[in-house]
Amino acid sequence: MSTEPPPPVAPASSTAEASGVADLIPRGLRVGAAFAWRLLVVGAAIAVVVLLATRVADIVIPFLIGLILSALLVPFSGWLQRHRWPKWLAILTAWVTVFAVLVGLVLLVTEQVRTQLPALKDQTTQAVQSAQSLLATQPFGITQDTVNGWVGTVTSWVQQHASDIGSGALRVGSSTVHVLEGVFIVIFVTLFTLIDGPRIWRWVARLFPRAARPRIDAAGQAGWRTLTSFIRIQLVVAVTDAIGIGVGALILGVPLAIPIAVIVFFGAFIPVVGAIVAGALAVVIALVFNGWVHALIMLGIVILVQQLESHVLHPLLTGSAVKVHPLGIVLGVTAGSAVAGVVGAFFAVPLIAVANSMIGAARRYGGPPSPPSPASPPDEPAPEPPVPSAVAPAADASDDVRGDRRDR
């Protein structure tokens, strides 16, 4: 009968030496090191996800746009279904309404630009002449010869880089194909989310281990509620900003008032930063085509609308639905624009709000209620209530009467 050799045992001296070295490291440093390597792992995972997303941006960006539109369409479709609309008719109505509004805005902007283009040419010529006369004075001292020299430099640069410009035009053609592909992805994402959104989410939750599914489901539900609340709030804010600035530009006679309102509407979906940039564009257009007096009035209108948004709309509508500090919004928009440009700035705040809500819900999740243990003893029956003292003497007296009758 063969016997296996016993496993080697570490010498007591090496174990004691290791424990002694660990005791020499301060506890704060050990805790900091534990946090540091975990943060490095999480950061590396996030970096890998961002890298993969940038590699397949032609799919990720339309998918995210479809999710945001779905967050707007699903509550609308649910409201119609609660009012006794058939599901297919509610879905079709919600989808057609939103896309009809988007197409209508594009057509409206195109029509106004086309009708105002001749007048804009004359105003642009006058604005350029005024700018040239202003720049020719001191302290600028930019004469016509200086401007002609700049124009000649730009012309020679264009002639030297004509081949690069042609290849850029080819890239624009290929990007048009990608845009059409993205439109189809957006359409399919919104339709399938409207038709079978809960079932899709259950399929996603089943990809995780069984023990983690309830927590993942709770986090996902919280993230979806936050996203729908964020989209509704930003929609109200965007409409208010667009109406305020657009009507102000229309009253002042600023050209392209409707395109300015549309730009403000879409810019308001980038909180804080988008509204400021869109308002600055309105002020610049008023300065170029209407003069500095109208530009100052336009600046006052933009500031008034921003104050209304910051001090009335957001405190009244946001509440506890979207818990993101303004500093986090500014930093998130800056980081998103640095990573992915305008697209990153647009998606930064929704992603931060949803991630914040999901992490908080996962941290607060306590699990399903535990069933009672089978080994616990059964409940004892409740004792019978005592006989009231007022009834006891009457019972005793009746017993005495019956005893007297038997004795007789």
Disulfide bonds with the S-S distance in Angstrom:
none
